[in-house]
Amino acid sequence: MLSLFRKSKKPAPALRRKQQARRRLRAECLEDRRLLAGVVNVDTTVVGDLTLDGDVSSNRIAVHGTAVPGQFVIEGESGTLLTLDGGLQTFASLTVNGITDDIIVELGHGDDIFTLGDNSNPTEIGENLIIANRDDDTNILTSVDIGEDLLISRPDIAYSELQIDGSIIRHNVDIDNNDGDTKTEISNSEIEGTLFISNGDGDDVVVVDATSIGAEQFFRPGGPGAPADPVVSITNGDGSSLTSFTSANDPDTTGFLPTGTLARPTIFGGINIVNGDQLPPGLIVAPPTAGGSTPTSLSVAVDIVVFNQADVLGHLDIENFDGHTETVIVDSNIGTDTKARDTVVPTDGGYGDAVEIANGDGFDLFLSQNSTMQYGLSVDNGTGSWGSHTDIRDSEIGGRDTGSLGPDVAIIFIGDDGDNVFNVSDAGGGSAFDGMVMLAFGSGEDSVQFMGATSQIEIDMLDIDFDGGDDMLFMENAEVKSMVNVLFGTGVDTLELRTDVDFPGGLLGTILLDGGAGADFYHVDNVLIPFINFDIFIP
């Protein structure tokens, strides 16, 4: 089983540059980068295309469509002037016609701000929007309809910000950033193809809010075809990161998106997320607090992934390299066959798969609350000694036998050599595991708890392998249906099976509770449950 969690090699050096190359401490005189506003050439010489060519100044340009197809208004802001097709005359604003293909934005060096669209009229681009960033650039898209792809690249090491709101991209979004901090926010929008984001070293924020991605994989002329895999790929280089898929909690009110667009984000396919190292070894800050609120910005060195009221109709793979991590899944269906929109998703389903998380050296938090993972959950916390904290509340995990974890597997959890906490509880909805729950721990002091409050926690099969250290298993109001195998190692261990704990009966060899070597403590209310190598009763 451990081979399932063998981490892949890091991406190519071009995507994963060393942390020390980014942060070098030295004293130097800083240049003043507040450059004067410059001149941007509006080029319409290629039939159907609009190209904006900037200079080395900090330019600010606003572009929006009109009610006339192919007509665009270009305005220079904050002193930026415009020229037309390389002419010498300058303008504060220009109106151009016949733009039916690509819009290309190359504003050059300087800290540029490019705004496309407004709320007065949808801004429609016939084919592609291509943006080449250089220095600290900000791009803002509002109520934009892009007929094909959105392509953004940045060869320089600088800050980059992208805001997309109330927009439709008919095919793919490809964002390729270099080193430097980045912020990408996509809200109330629809990306019908794939979303690929590649960020270099730096602190990266990616927020996808009330946005559906990948619907064209299932609903296109000629039939659904083969879904792309993955539909979403996000690679963050070394540094802290926040990646979030959330719901706006209210329906679309812009009137721009198609009727029936969901405020709840739906990903029509798989997701791959890769986060690089956070800090060099020995400089990792204190871990975040277990059970604390999830931050919306990066104030600590940690890689954060959040799904809040989201549906993912495919696998979720998260690979974190060294550093602290926090993964939060709340009110979501991950790796699901559940149909979010019957007009889009094939009636036969079958596109779901497991949630797989592989962590490096660091303290790892995981929370699942009021969520489902039909194809199971796999968490590998590496081989370090930081420990981990896992909370599963009111969630249903497992039930499908065709996913990557194999048949009859609900959870595979691997702790590191630190102190690991694995808690399952309910606050009203109940938790259920349709398949084997397999937990393996290292040499730390580990704690496992299954405690139902308002309803009994249901587990098909339970397999726990404690290593050395003083470990504990506590169960209350929980049922294991067909097999129990719990092995403690050396150390002072504790077994507590309190009220309403039911293990399988009537089948010989289905229960093994072994305290192993050491003076171990026990409390077992159900006299029908056998156990060995526990010595000291606790009331």
N, C-alpha and C positions, 0 to 999 in steps of 0.2 A: 504493500500500500504506500510506503514512503516514497517510492519512485514516482507516484502521481504528483508529488509536490516538489520535485527537483526543479529548482529555479533555472530559468533560461539565462543565457548569457546576456550581458548588458547590450543595449543597442549600440550601433556603430559610434565611434568617437565623435563623429560630426554631430550626433544628436546628444551625446552624453559627455560633455567635456569635463575635465577634472575640476573639482571645486577650487583647488588652490590657484588655478589659472584665472579664476574670476575674482578672487578676493586677495589682493596684495596690499598690506599696510605700508604706507609710505607717506612722507610729507611732501607736498607740492603746492605750488600756487595754482589756484583754479581759475580757468578762463571764464569770463562772463559770456554765457551762452544765450542771453536774451537778445537774439538777432532781430534786426529791423524787418518789418514786413517787406515782401519783395513783389516780384512780378511773375504771374503764371500765364503761360501761353495756352490758349484754347485752340486745339488742333482738330480741324474737321476735314483734312485733306484726304483721308482714307474714307471712301464712301461707306456710310452706315456707322462709322465709329466716331467716338468722341474721346480725345486724349488730352489730359491736363498735365502739362510739363512745368514743374516748378524750378526754382533756383536754390541757392544756398541759404536763403533767408527763411524765417519762420512764417509760413503762409497759412492763411485761413480762408477756406473756400466752402461755399454752400451751393449745392446743386439740387434742383427739384424739377419734376415733370409738370406738365400742364394737362388740360383737357384735350389738347391736340396731340394725337399719336406722333411719337418721334420728336416732339418739341421739348427742349430743356432750357431752363433759366440758370445761368451761372453767375454767382455774385461773389465779389471779393469782400472779405470782412476784416475789420481791425486794420485797415490801411492797405490790404493786399490789392494790387491792380491786375488787370487782365489785358492780354493782347490776343489778337485773332489771327491764326494761321501764320505766325511768325512776323506779323506786321509791327510797325513801330508805334502806332497809336495805342494809347492805353485807355481802358474803360473800367468803370466801377462794377458794371454788370453787362452781361451779354445774353441774348436769346438765340439759340441755334435750332435748326430743324433737320429732319431726315436722319436722326440718330436711331437706327433700328437694330444695330448689332451690339458691339461691345462698348463699354465705357472703361477707359484705362486711366489710372491715376498714378502719376509719378511726380510727386511734389518735391523730390530731391532732399538735400540736407536741410537742417533746420528743424525746429519743433513745430510740426504742421498739424493742423486740425482740418479734417475733411468731413463735411456733413452732406448726406444724400437723403433727399426726401423730406416731406413734412406731412402734417395731418390734413392739409387742404385737398390734395389729390394724390391718389396712389402714383408713385413714380415707377414706371414700367421700363425695364431694360430687356431688349429683345433677346440678347444672348448672354454674354459673360460680363461680370464686374471684376476687374483685375486691378489690385492695389499693390504697389511696391513701396513699402515704408523704408525710411533711412534712419533718421535720428528718433527723438522721442515724439512719436506720432500718435494721434487719436483719430479714430474713424467712427462715425456715428451714422447708422442707417435706420430710418424711420419710415414705415409704410412703403416699403420697396418690394416690387415684384421682379425677381431676376429670372429670366427665361431659362437660363442654363446654370452655370457654375459661378460661385464666389471664390476667388483665388486671391489670397493675401500672402505676401512674403516680405521678409526683412533681412538683408544681409548684414546689417550693422549690429553692434552690441549697444542696445539702448532700451528704453521703456516703450512698451506698446500697449495700446488700449483699443478695444473694439466693443461697440455697443450696437446691438441689433434689436429693434423693437417693432412688433406688429408687422412683420415682413414674411414673404414667401420666397424661398429659393427652390426652383423647380427641379434642380438636380443636386449637385454636391457642393459642400463647403470644405475648402482645403486651406488651412492656416499654418504657415511655416515660419516660425519666429526663431531668431538667433538668441544668444545669451542676453540676459537682462530681465527685469521684472515685467510681468505681463498681466493684463486683466481683460477677460473676455466675458461679456454678458449677453446672453441671447434670451429674449423674453417675448411671450405672446406671439410666437412665430411658428412657422412650419418649414422644415427642411425635408424635401421629399426624397432626396438621395442620402448620401453619407455625410458624416461630419468627422473630419480628420484634423486634429490639432497637434502640432509638434512644437513644444517650447524648449528652449535651451536652458542653461543654468540661470538661476534666479528664483525669486518668489513668484509663483504663478497662481492666479485665481481664474477658475472657469465656472460660471454659473449659468445653467440652462433652466429657465423658469417658464413653466406653462408652455412648453414647446414640444411638438411631436417631430420625430426624426425617422426617416426611412420608409414612409408610406408607399413610395413608388415601387418598392421591392415587391409589393403584393398587388398593386392596382395600377396596371399600365396597359396600353393597347396590346392585344395579343395574349394576355394572361399574365400571371404573376411572375413567371420566370424563377430563376434561382436567387434567393436572397443573398445580398452581399454579406460577407463575414470578415470582420465585424461591420456593423452599421456605424458605430461610433468608436473612434480610436483617439485616445488622449495620452500623449507622452510628455511628461514634465521632467526636465533635467534636474541637476542637483539644486537643492534649496527646498524651502517649505512650499506647500501647495494646498489649495482648497478646490475640490471638484464637487459640484453640487447639481443635482437634478431635483427640482422642487415644483410645487403647484402654486398657482396664484390664488387658489381658493375662490375664484369667481369666474364666471363665463366671459368670453370675449365680448367687449362692448364697442370695439372700434368700427364694426361693420365692414372691415376690410378682409378679414379672414373668411374662408368658406363657411357656410352654415353647418353647424355640427362640430366645429373645431373645439377640441377639449382644452379646458384650462389645466387639466391634469396631464402632465407630460407622458407621452407614450413613445417608447423606442421600439420600432418594428424590426428587431434583430438583436445581435449580440453587441456587447460593449467590452473593449479592452482599455484598461487604464494602467499606465506604468509611471511610477514616481521614483525619481533618483535619490541618491544620498542627500541627507539634509546638511550635516556638518561633518568635518573630519573626525575620526575616532578620538575620543577623549574630550571633545567639546560639546557633546550632546547635552542639552539643557534638561532640567527636571521634567519628568513626564506630565502630561495633563492629568487632571483629577478624574478618577472614575465616577461616572454618573453626573458629571458636570454638564452645563449647557454647551451646545455645539456653537463654536464661534462662527461669525459671518465674515470675519476678516482674519488675517494672519498676524497674531500677536505673540505666538510662541512657535518654536521650531518643531513643526509637526506636519505630517501629510494627512489631510482630512478628505474623506469621501463621504458624501451625504446623498441618500435617496429619500425624499419626503413626498409622499403621495404621488408615486411614479409607478408606471408599468413598463417592464422590460420583457419583450417577447423574444427572448434569446438568452444566451449565456452572459454572465458577468464575470470577467477575469480582472483581478486587481493584483499587480505585482509591485510591492514596495521594497526598495533597497534600504540600506541602513538608515535608522532614525525612528523617531516615535511616530505612531500611526493612530488614526481614529476613523473607524468605519461605522456609519450610522444608517440604518434602514428602518424607516418609520412609515406606517400606513401605506406600504408599497407591496407590489407583486413583482418579484424578480425571478427571471427564468420561467415565465409563465406561458401557458397556452390560452389563458383567458382572453376572450375577444373584447377589445376596447371599442372597436367600431366594426360592426358586422359588414359594412359596405366595403371594407378594406381588407380585413384579415381573412385568410382562407378558412372555410368552415371546417376543414379537417385538422387545423392546428398543427402540432408537431414541431414547432420552431423553438420551444423552450429548451433550456439546459441549466446546468448547475451554476451556483455561485462559488467561485474559487478564489481564495485570497492567499497570497504567499508574501510573508513579511521577512525583512532582514533583521539586523541586530538593533533592537530598540524596544521600548515599552509599547504594547499594542492594545488598543481598546476596540471592542466590537459590541454594537447594540443592534438587536432586532426587536422591534416592537410593533405589534398588531400588523404583521406582515406575513406573506407566504413566499416559499421557495419550493416549488413543486418538484424540482429535479435535485434537490439536496444542497447542502452547504459544506464546503471544505475550507478550513482555516489552518494554515501552517505558520507558526510564529517563529520559525528559525531555530538557531542553535545558541543564541546569546544567553545572557543571564539577567535581563531586565524584567522579565515576567510579563503577564498580560491580565486583562480583565474582560470577560465576556458575559454579557447579559442577554438572555433571550426571554422576551415577555409576550405573552398572548400571540404566539406565532405558530404557524403550521409549516412544517418542513418535511420534504420527502413525499413519496407517493408515486412518482414516475420511475419506471425501471429501464428506460432507454437512454438515459443521459450518460455523461462522461464518468460519473462516479460508479456506474454499474448498478445491477439490480439489488434491491433490498437494502440500500444505503441511504440514510437520511443525513447524517452528519459524520464527517471525519475531522477531528480536531487534534492538532499536535502542539503541545506547549513547549516552551524553551526550558532552559535550566534555571530560570528564576522562579519566583512565586507566582503561580497562575491561579486565577479565580474563574470558575465556570459556573454561572448561576442560571437556572431556569425557573421562571415564576409566572404567575398570572394575576391580573387585576380585574378580571371579569370575563375576558374572552376565552381564556384557556390556551394551553400550548399542547401541541400534538406532534409526534415524530413518527411518520409512516415509513419505517425501515430501521436499520441498525444505527444506533448512536455509538460511535467509536471514539474514545478519548485516550490519548497517550501523552504522558507527562515526562519531564526530565527530572533532575535531581533536586529541585527546589521544594518548598513547602506549598503543596497544591491543595486547593479546596474545590469540591464539586457539590452543588446543591440543586436538588429538584424539589420545589415546594409550591404546591397548589394552594390557592387561597379560597376562591369561590368554586373551583371545579378541579377535578383530578387530572393531573398531567398524564398524558398517554404516550407510552414508548413501546415500540414493537420489540426491539432487542437492545440490550445494553452491554457494552464491552468497555471496561476501563482498565488501563494499565498504568498504575502509579509506579514511579521509580523510587529512588532513595528520598529521604526527607520525611518530615512529619506531615502526613497527608490526611485529608478528611473527606468522607462522603456522608452527606446529610440528605435524607429524603423524608417528605411528609406529603400525604395526599397525592400519591403518585402510583401509577400502575405500569409494570413491565409485563408484556403479554406472553412472550414465548422463549426468551433466553436471557440469562444474567451471567456475566463473567467479570468479576472484579478482583484484581490482583494488587495487593499492596506490597511494597518493597521493605527495605530496612528503614528503621525510624520508629518514632512513637506515633502510631496512626490511630484514627478515630472513625468508627462506623456508627452512625445513628440512623435507624429506620424507625421513625416515629409513627404517628397516627395515620391510619388509612394508607398503608403501603402494601400493595398487592404484587406478588411475584407469581410466575406460572406454577401451577400445581398439577400433580398427576403424571408428570413426565420426568422420569429419572434422568439425571445428568444435565438438566437445563439450568441449574443454579450452582454457581461456584463463587463463594465469598471467602477469600483467603487473606488473612492479615499479615502473612509473611513473618519475617524475623522481627524481634523487638517486643517490648511490653506495650500492647495495643489495647485501646478502650472500645467499649461497645454499648449500645442500647438498642435492642430490637423488640418492638412491641408485638409483632406477629410471630407467635411461637412456631409457626409452620415453616419459617424461613431458616434454612440451615446455614451455618457459617463455621469457619475453623480459624485457629490461631489468633483469636481475640481473648484477652486475659482478664481485663478489669472492667467490671460493670459500672456504668455511670447512670445515675437516676434520671 
